[in-house]
């Protein structure tokens, strides 16, 4: 009788443990989001750790680091401009009595332009970094990125099976 009780207790415990692990995936926790997120700082860290494997010189790393920080400086300014534009847009949209549709349209266009500038900024940084690398280093970097891309694709597919991830992300934000 004790054996059956022990087996049932262990089975239920294992089931509850598995359910709790699958209910809160590690990659969606705020502290772990940076692991799979592509970004200039992340790319710089990867290049520094793979310096010997990619045969990068210190001069190349210094140039890439300067480019990365210059891009981050632009990105911070763009994010600030986007935030102030969004705040002004919300202010205009809430004003029911004096709604100025031309102003709202211009703020929407401004916000879209700033977001496009951020995307173009990232694209030019990526292009400038690849121009610094030699063709052999580019192919080696692509080979090191393949397992990461597979993991990212897996995590994107996994999001489809979560319960409304958009709701979880912005539920408490106002």
C-alpha positions as MATLAB code, in Angstrom:
seq = 'XXXXXXXXXXXXXXXXXXXXXXXXXXXXXXXXXXXXXXXXXXXXXXXXXXXXXXXXXXXXXXXXXXXXXXXXXXXXXXXXXXXXXXXXXXXXXXXXXXXXXXXXXXXXXXXXXXXXXXXXXXXXXXXXXXXXXXXXXXXXXXXXXXXXXXXXXXXXXXXXXXXXXXXXXXXXXX';
ca = [
       0.000    0.000    0.000;
       2.877    2.362    0.812;
       4.448    1.693   -2.589;
       1.261    2.567   -4.446;
       0.817    5.787   -2.429;
       4.445    6.760   -3.040;
       4.190    6.087   -6.778;
       0.957    8.056   -7.074;
       2.415   10.962   -5.064;
       5.561   11.060   -7.202;
       3.523   10.876  -10.405;
       1.287   13.756   -9.346;
       4.331   15.761   -8.239;
       6.066   15.177  -11.573;
       2.906   16.134  -13.450;
       2.531   19.377  -11.450;
       6.203   20.218  -11.990;
       5.907   19.673  -15.747;
       2.744   21.768  -15.886;
       4.352   24.652  -13.991;
       7.443   24.627  -16.219;
       5.421   24.646  -19.422;
       3.045   27.328  -18.119;
       5.805   29.933  -17.773;
       8.391   29.614  -20.527;
      11.811   30.953  -19.585;
      12.325   33.028  -22.722;
       9.267   35.215  -22.144;
      10.380   36.363  -18.707;
      11.598   39.966  -18.769;
      15.121   39.079  -17.611;
      15.674   36.599  -20.449;
      14.261   38.498  -23.412;
      17.654   39.861  -24.430;
      18.999   36.378  -25.156;
      17.294   35.961  -28.511;
      16.787   39.598  -29.370;
      18.987   40.769  -32.210;
      20.658   44.073  -31.578;
      23.864   45.969  -31.973;
      25.040   45.332  -28.421;
      24.289   41.638  -28.783;
      26.132   41.459  -32.102;
      29.122   43.230  -30.584;
      29.174   40.743  -27.690;
      29.020   37.828  -30.129;
      31.864   39.267  -32.191;
      33.985   39.785  -29.076;
      33.435   36.243  -27.823;
      34.050   34.724  -31.264;
      37.048   36.962  -32.028;
      39.487   34.053  -32.256;
      37.121   31.867  -34.243;
      36.287   34.653  -36.709;
      39.909   35.900  -36.772;
      38.887   39.476  -36.043;
      41.600   42.049  -35.428;
      41.446   44.553  -32.590;
      41.213   47.355  -35.161;
      38.096   45.761  -36.691;
      36.494   45.319  -33.269;
      37.220   48.930  -32.329;
      35.629   50.195  -35.564;
      32.583   47.993  -35.001;
      32.309   49.162  -31.405;
      32.437   52.823  -32.463;
      29.772   52.220  -35.100;
      27.606   50.370  -32.603;
      27.723   53.119  -30.007;
      27.080   55.802  -32.627;
      24.029   53.851  -33.786;
      22.820   53.374  -30.218;
      23.122   57.118  -29.658;
      20.937   57.751  -32.723;
      18.503   55.045  -31.605;
      18.106   56.605  -28.142;
      17.316   59.964  -29.718;
      14.854   58.369  -32.136;
      13.125   56.451  -29.329;
      12.831   59.677  -27.358;
      11.334   61.465  -30.368;
       8.916   58.582  -30.926;
       7.823   58.650  -27.285;
       7.215   62.408  -27.328;
       5.343   62.118  -30.642;
       3.173   59.323  -29.254;
       2.436   61.369  -26.143;
       1.393   64.360  -28.226;
      -0.709   62.078  -30.424;
      -2.540   60.652  -27.410;
      -3.103   64.166  -26.129;
      -4.593   65.242  -29.465;
      -6.791   62.151  -29.746;
      -8.226   62.555  -26.242;
      -9.205   66.152  -26.807;
     -12.799   65.577  -27.907;
     -13.798   69.229  -28.200;
     -10.903   70.593  -30.279;
      -9.836   67.624  -32.360;
      -7.503   68.665  -35.138;
      -7.427   65.848  -37.694;
      -4.634   67.446  -39.708;
      -2.448   67.590  -36.592;
      -3.293   63.965  -35.761;
      -2.431   62.918  -39.300;
       0.877   64.779  -39.187;
       1.750   63.185  -35.827;
       0.953   59.727  -37.210;
       3.143   60.413  -40.234;
       5.939   61.712  -38.003;
       5.786   58.600  -35.833;
       5.923   56.344  -38.897;
       8.894   58.277  -40.284;
      10.782   57.957  -36.999;
      10.155   54.208  -36.879;
      11.344   53.899  -40.467;
      14.470   55.861  -39.543;
      15.151   53.365  -36.744;
      14.860   50.432  -39.143;
      17.113   52.135  -41.688;
      19.593   52.951  -38.941;
      19.811   49.269  -37.982;
      20.133   48.219  -41.613;
      22.964   50.650  -42.307;
      24.794   49.549  -39.169;
      24.545   45.918  -40.236;
      25.784   46.829  -43.710;
      28.699   48.879  -42.356;
      29.703   46.032  -40.052;
      29.673   43.550  -42.926;
      31.771   45.977  -44.981;
      34.396   45.973  -42.216;
      34.563   42.164  -42.191;
      36.443   40.165  -44.796;
      34.483   37.674  -46.962;
      35.854   34.742  -44.921;
      34.766   36.411  -41.692;
      31.290   37.048  -43.128;
      30.789   33.381  -44.001;
      32.110   32.297  -40.592;
      29.722   34.712  -38.886;
      26.790   33.348  -40.898;
      27.709   29.814  -39.841;
      27.770   30.799  -36.161;
      24.382   32.530  -36.513;
      22.539   29.512  -37.921;
      21.890   27.729  -34.591;
      20.647   31.010  -33.105;
      18.266   31.516  -36.016;
      16.904   28.003  -35.571;
      16.292   28.716  -31.880;
      14.610   32.035  -32.688;
      12.314   30.374  -35.224;
      11.429   27.718  -32.651;
      10.557   30.395  -30.089;
       8.432   32.270  -32.645;
       6.486   29.096  -33.392;
       6.117   28.464  -29.681;
       4.424   31.859  -29.240;
       1.566   30.650  -31.411;
       0.622   28.117  -28.762;
       0.671   30.544  -25.842;
      -2.507   32.143  -24.640;
      -2.768   35.570  -26.209;
       0.837   36.799  -25.754;
      -0.161   40.373  -26.652;
      -2.544   40.483  -23.730;
       0.165   39.262  -21.355;
       2.625   41.848  -22.581;
       0.544   44.998  -22.265;
      -2.172   43.999  -19.852;
      -1.052   46.179  -16.931;
       0.404   49.033  -18.952;
      -1.657   52.180  -19.426;
];
